Amino acid sequence: MHLRGVVLPDGEPRDLWVVNGRVRTKPVPGAQTVVDGGFLVPGLVDAHCHVGLGPQGGVELPEAVEQAITDRDAGTLLIRDCGSPIDTRPLQERLDLPRIIRAGKHIARPKRYISGISVEVESDLVTAVAEQAAYGDGWVKLVGDWIDRGEGDLAPLWTDDELAQAIKVAHDAGAKVTAHVFGEDALPGLIGAGIDCIEHGTGLTDDTISLMAANGTALVPTLINIETFPGIAEKAGKYPKYADHMRALHARVSTTVASAIEAGVPVYAGTDAGGGIRHGRIVDEIVALHGVGMSAVDAIGAASWGAREWLGFPSLTEGAAADIVVYDEDPRENLEVLRSPRMVMLRGRIH
């Protein structure tokens, strides 16, 4: 196949060819032109997604397939799964579904996370991390903080020593580590231990932002999920301190993420789809990132070429997978254009 259009991020009109699911940059005789005009964007990325998770916990594989198709049809062709209670490896064998980078299951302490989702560990975090590093696709997901009902507020789950040992084990196994963190207190230990990414990060301060920037630690703020914080607080009447804390984190999230962007922290787009957030909302997250101060180009990049590079997947270069979303208009001028792709091509197949 042959495609002609303005290729992002460079913004230059180019011709691309697709042979056996791969991008070619030199003419291929006899290729059928399937796109002539428009804007060609490297397949979108949801860097925090839970295929296989529903509002009531793990779902059956057919429902997980529908989740992945919903994401694909919105232009998401690469998913970093940030923890799933089911084994989604069968989905990776299907050529019609987005590529999924699995992080295995969440790792938490007993009664310190959503019931039935995580691997629960009382003390041996290192062993659990080693197991999930072997089970996943190069990522491990920790629950960094959650409500401690004894304290009535968010609190860290792990000591600094536990984190340092566990993250080293993951790195030695060739895996990266990320962590769910809402509050402030868990962040210094996680970042200091060399964690690769922070999810949500609503409790970031100037000090921890500086530490992340210095370490190159990534942030996936999941802004559309943070919009649920007031509702969470409303239901937390037994824990007024926690409820007030969640409202305060929500109130300042725009400033927090804007400060991280300004400081040079690598920020990527993730929806937290699964559970309480429906799938297929990557454009909402791109728009939200732009709303906190990221340029339109950078916001698209945070869910496309930038995120792909971060995760080790090339964009529209010679030999890269032909994962392409085509738009009639320039999404850099109007992000709403991203809601209406003309064509979605995954692995060189048109959907």
Buried (B, 14 or more C-beta within 10 A) or exposed (E): BBBBBBBBBEEEEBBBBBEEBBBBEEEBEEBEEBBEEBBBBBBBBBBBBBBBBBEEBBBEEEBBBEBBBBBBEBBBBBBBBBBBBBBBEEBEEEEEBBBBBBBBBBBBBEEBBBEEBBBBBEEEBBEBBBBBBEBBBBBBBBBBBBBBEEEBBBBBBBEBEBBBBBBBBBBEBEBBBBBBBBBBBBBBBBBBBBBBBBBBBBBBEEEBBBBBBEBEBBBBBBBBBBBBBEEBBEEBEEBEEBBEBBBBBBEEBBEBBBBBBEBEBBBBBBBBBBBEBBBBBBBBBBBBBBBBBBEBBBBBBBBBBBBBBBBEBBBBEEEBBBBBBBBBBBBBEEBEBBBEBBBBBBBBEBE
